[in-house]
Amino acid sequence: MHTVEFARLLDILMKDYQSHMEVNLAPTLTTSQLAVLEVLEQLGSQKPSDLIPFLSTTPAAVTMLLDRMERGELIRRDRDDTDRRIVWVSITAKGHEEVQRGIGIRTDHLNGVLDKISTHNQQLLVFLMGKITGEK
């Protein structure tokens, strides 16, 4: 019984979030590009295949995404010095600037959403989401 209502409310939240992010990240970023930049910012240079779990997509789609990001000067791809078959993806100075801008946009939006409920309920919501996802 709660499943239908949960799905409906989650759908509303996700559509609102996606719409807000798409509009405010444009024209230099997409939500997928922001995800890549965040991984590179946190973990350093990665192989394209290392990015797949963070994006829930196919290797071909990652390659196309990285192509666009390289054209936009958000990332750089370099061949490994010892094994030329390996390509390393790293964030550029422009990518660092854009990831900070994207995080700010997301933070402002989520703060606005969460400001509708008390601090206690925010903590409870995060706790319950952790239980649902198995993260806590």
DRENPA-61297 format. One record per residue (C-alpha): x, y, z; residue number from 1. Coordinates in steps of 0.001 Angstrom, whole numbers, plus 500000, padded with zeros to 6 digits. Example, Ala and Ser with C-alpha at 12.3 -4.5 7.8 and 13.67 -1.06 7.14 Angstrom:
# DRENPA-61297
> 512300; 495500; 507800; 1
> 513670; 498940; 507140; 2
***
This chain:
# DRENPA-61297
> 500000; 500000; 500000; 1
> 502804; 502449; 500852; 2
> 504761; 501362; 497788; 3
> 502510; 503210; 495349; 4
> 502634; 506457; 497334; 5
> 506395; 506135; 497869; 6
> 506922; 505625; 494122; 7
> 504716; 508615; 493281; 8
> 506521; 510941; 495696; 9
> 509968; 509689; 494667; 10
> 509065; 510301; 491035; 11
> 508034; 513897; 491840; 12
> 511269; 514528; 493746; 13
> 513457; 513007; 491031; 14
> 511749; 514908; 488198; 15
> 512073; 518174; 490133; 16
> 515749; 517464; 490872; 17
> 516568; 516444; 487276; 18
> 514773; 519451; 485827; 19
> 516487; 521874; 488200; 20
> 519922; 520393; 487544; 21
> 519529; 520269; 483751; 22
> 518406; 523896; 483551; 23
> 521016; 525278; 485938; 24
> 524012; 523218; 484799; 25
> 523466; 524103; 481140; 26
> 525095; 524909; 478834; 27
> 528475; 523692; 480083; 28
> 527466; 520605; 482114; 29
> 524997; 517735; 482327; 30
> 524236; 515663; 485415; 31
> 526237; 512755; 483962; 32
> 529209; 515009; 483324; 33
> 528965; 516335; 486879; 34
> 529034; 512753; 488165; 35
> 532218; 512036; 486178; 36
> 533874; 515227; 487391; 37
> 532995; 514417; 491004; 38
> 534567; 510952; 490708; 39
> 537720; 512410; 489178; 40
> 537847; 515133; 491832; 41
> 537522; 512579; 494643; 42
> 539529; 509639; 493290; 43
> 541958; 511202; 490831; 44
> 542631; 509895; 487328; 45
> 540554; 506881; 486304; 46
> 540268; 504527; 483364; 47
> 537012; 504958; 481410; 48
> 535849; 501504; 482527; 49
> 536257; 502608; 486180; 50
> 533592; 505263; 485614; 51
> 530841; 502869; 484490; 52
> 529603; 501900; 487997; 53
> 529165; 505581; 488874; 54
> 527042; 506237; 485789; 55
> 524933; 503093; 485339; 56
> 525503; 503086; 481606; 57
> 527278; 501220; 478822; 58
> 530948; 501489; 477818; 59
> 529911; 503028; 474482; 60
> 527873; 505707; 476251; 61
> 530811; 506491; 478563; 62
> 533077; 506940; 475548; 63
> 530606; 509361; 473930; 64
> 530223; 511236; 477228; 65
> 534010; 511519; 477617; 66
> 534329; 512696; 474000; 67
> 531930; 515578; 474722; 68
> 533693; 516375; 477991; 69
> 537091; 516426; 476297; 70
> 535767; 518773; 473581; 71
> 534433; 520993; 476385; 72
> 537883; 520944; 478033; 73
> 536461; 519436; 481252; 74
> 538690; 516350; 481132; 75
> 541906; 515178; 479520; 76
> 542671; 511670; 478249; 77
> 546250; 510426; 478299; 78
> 547812; 507123; 477313; 79
> 549583; 505223; 480077; 80
> 553369; 505570; 479874; 81
> 554046; 501844; 480346; 82
> 550993; 500307; 478637; 83
> 549739; 502351; 475683; 84
> 546470; 500376; 475631; 85
> 545430; 502043; 478886; 86
> 543851; 505496; 478796; 87
> 543679; 507651; 481907; 88
> 540948; 510277; 482303; 89
> 541795; 513285; 484456; 90
> 540058; 516497; 485357; 91
> 541251; 519829; 483920; 92
> 541331; 523246; 485580; 93
> 538053; 524096; 483826; 94
> 536644; 520775; 485062; 95
> 537589; 521708; 488654; 96
> 535746; 525015; 488278; 97
> 532687; 523353; 486780; 98
> 532460; 520604; 489406; 99
> 532466; 523260; 492134; 100
> 529751; 525191; 490291; 101
> 527696; 522002; 489866; 102
> 528036; 521007; 493521; 103
> 526930; 524505; 494511; 104
> 523856; 524281; 492278; 105
> 522944; 520881; 493724; 106
> 523576; 521964; 497322; 107
> 521455; 525103; 496952; 108
> 518597; 523094; 495453; 109
> 518688; 520343; 498063; 110
> 518959; 522871; 500902; 111
> 515818; 524527; 499557; 112
> 514035; 521172; 499451; 113
> 515184; 520149; 502925; 114
> 514433; 523555; 504466; 115
> 510746; 522582; 504211; 116
> 511221; 520189; 507143; 117
> 512849; 520521; 510564; 118
> 516488; 519650; 511232; 119
> 515338; 516635; 513247; 120
> 513225; 515386; 510337; 121
> 516113; 516009; 507925; 122
> 518304; 513771; 510081; 123
> 515531; 511173; 510251; 124
> 515039; 511298; 506483; 125
> 518763; 510753; 505839; 126
> 518796; 507921; 508386; 127
> 515796; 506220; 506740; 128
> 517231; 506670; 503252; 129
> 520429; 505061; 504522; 130
> 518399; 502100; 505781; 131
> 516603; 501742; 502451; 132
> 519823; 501905; 500424; 133
> 521835; 499790; 502843; 134
> 524368; 502585; 503259; 135
> 523925; 502916; 507038; 136
***
